[in-house]
Amino acid sequence: MSPEDSADLKMLLLSCWYKPQELSKRIAFFYTASLVSGAFGGLLAGGLIEGMEGLGGIRGWKWLFMIEGAATVLIAIGAYFVLPSMLSLPVNQI
């Protein structure tokens, strides 16, 4: 799968939840959030690794791995309940 295919799939998924009039704003928000998370993710990771190093006898990179994994699981569980199912929408809204 190439990066171009990935972009097409993102557009397809976003178009399943939003009307055409709303889609450009949502796509812009999606890509902006991606850039901002890339900019601050490294700073946050560095701070966590340095600040948690040796805490409880566990290396900083292991703390980072556990914290990011726990955050991912919690966000995925929340998204399951918050995001609407594409099949539950009426046909004229898809």
C-alpha positions as CSV (number, residue, x, y, z in Angstrom):
1,M,0.0,0.0,0.0
2,S,1.5,3.3,-1.0
3,P,1.0,6.7,0.8
4,E,-1.3,7.8,-2.0
5,D,-3.6,4.8,-1.3
6,S,-3.6,5.8,2.4
7,A,-4.7,9.3,1.6
8,D,-7.5,8.0,-0.6
9,L,-8.7,5.7,2.2
10,K,-8.7,8.6,4.7
11,M,-10.8,10.6,2.3
12,L,-13.2,7.7,1.8
13,L,-13.7,7.1,5.5
14,L,-14.2,10.8,6.2
15,S,-16.7,11.1,3.4
16,C,-18.8,8.3,5.0
17,W,-19.5,10.4,8.1
18,Y,-19.7,14.0,6.8
19,K,-21.8,15.7,4.1
20,P,-19.9,17.1,1.1
21,Q,-20.4,20.7,2.4
22,E,-18.6,19.7,5.7
23,L,-15.9,17.5,4.3
24,S,-13.3,20.1,3.3
25,K,-13.3,21.6,6.8
26,R,-13.0,18.1,8.4
27,I,-10.1,17.1,6.1
28,A,-8.3,20.3,6.9
29,F,-8.7,19.7,10.6
30,F,-7.5,16.1,10.2
31,Y,-4.3,17.1,8.5
32,T,-3.7,20.0,10.8
33,A,-4.1,17.8,13.9
34,S,-1.6,15.3,12.3
35,L,1.0,18.0,11.8
36,V,0.6,19.4,15.3
37,S,0.8,16.0,16.9
38,G,4.0,15.3,14.9
39,A,5.5,18.6,16.1
40,F,4.7,18.1,19.8
41,G,4.9,14.3,20.0
42,G,8.6,14.2,20.1
43,L,8.8,16.9,22.8
44,L,6.3,15.1,24.9
45,A,8.1,11.8,24.4
46,G,11.4,13.3,25.3
47,G,10.0,14.9,28.5
48,L,8.4,11.6,29.5
49,I,11.5,9.5,28.9
50,E,13.7,12.0,30.8
51,G,11.2,12.6,33.7
52,M,10.2,8.9,34.2
53,E,13.7,7.4,33.9
54,G,14.3,5.0,36.7
55,L,10.9,5.6,38.4
56,G,9.9,2.4,40.0
57,G,13.0,0.7,38.6
58,I,11.7,1.0,35.1
59,R,13.5,2.6,32.2
60,G,12.0,5.8,30.7
61,W,11.4,4.3,27.3
62,K,9.4,1.5,28.9
63,W,7.2,4.1,30.7
64,L,6.7,5.9,27.4
65,F,5.6,2.6,25.7
66,M,3.2,1.8,28.5
67,I,1.7,5.3,28.7
68,E,1.2,5.6,24.9
69,G,-0.3,2.1,24.8
70,A,-2.7,2.8,27.6
71,A,-3.8,6.1,25.9
72,T,-4.3,4.4,22.6
73,V,-6.5,1.7,24.2
74,L,-8.6,4.3,26.1
75,I,-9.1,6.5,23.0
76,A,-10.1,3.4,21.0
77,I,-12.7,2.3,23.5
78,G,-14.1,5.9,23.7
79,A,-14.2,6.1,19.9
80,Y,-16.1,2.9,19.7
81,F,-19.0,4.4,21.6
82,V,-18.7,8.0,20.2
83,L,-18.3,7.4,16.5
84,P,-21.5,6.5,14.6
85,S,-21.6,3.4,12.6
86,M,-21.8,3.9,8.8
87,L,-24.5,1.2,8.5
88,S,-26.8,2.8,11.1
89,L,-27.2,6.0,9.0
90,P,-30.1,6.4,6.6
91,V,-29.2,5.8,3.0
92,N,-29.7,9.4,2.0
93,Q,-27.0,10.5,4.5
94,I,-24.3,8.2,3.3
